[in-house]
Amino acid sequence: MEGILYHGSSNSDLEELKPHRSTHQKNCIYATPSKAVALLFIGKGEGDLDTRISSVDGKPELIERREGVFASLYNCDGYIYEIDASTFEHYDYLWSLEVISFESSIKPLRKIYIPNVWEAIEEQERLGNLTIMRYPNRPKSVPLDNSDLIEKYIRFEKSGLKGAVGDLLRIYPEFAEEVGKQYPEFFEENNNKKKQ
């Protein structure tokens, strides 16, 4: 790729960006061509369990899954790191607005301080760069009880992201019965671990 990409972080002193393993189960460095998207990855929280980040016709869309999540997640400061795009590529298994590099480290070109991430996100909304759906508003594809997460987190767990279903049930304990129906091995495995 050519040009500049962006990486959002709450960390103020990243001299180098290092790879990490995410839901794709690959050690890589993530970036995006969108400043608005980089802002969405600064907040600390439970990731997909708090929000849904997607794109509609190439425009980022942020959905608040639980009431008050945006305020707790993004009412903080943070940083956007500008990075050279030359080692980054988009792959079919990635979200449309993310790219990855398999370099062992990448030195940022510039660091931009964001005093309040939520205010910066709302500014991106005003500029038309981002759609925000505040709880309980959401598209029909995202049920109000967030049960769409069940199948997704079972898939994460089965693909090797150990702890994914445990994280789901920590935030949404009411899903335990349905998880038991769809993935009974999860409870069997955990019961066996407790007995050992």
Secondary structure, DSSP 8 states (H G I E B T S, - for coil): --SEEEEEES-S--SSB--EE-TT--EEEEEBS-HHHHHHTTS-S-GGGTEEEEEETTEEEEEE-STTHHHHHHSS-EEEEEEE-TT-B--TTS-TT-EEE--S-B--SEEEEES-HHHHHHHHHHTTS-EEE-TT---TTS-TT-THHHHHHHHHHHTT-TTHHHHHHHH-GGGHHHHHHH-HHHHHHHHHHHH-
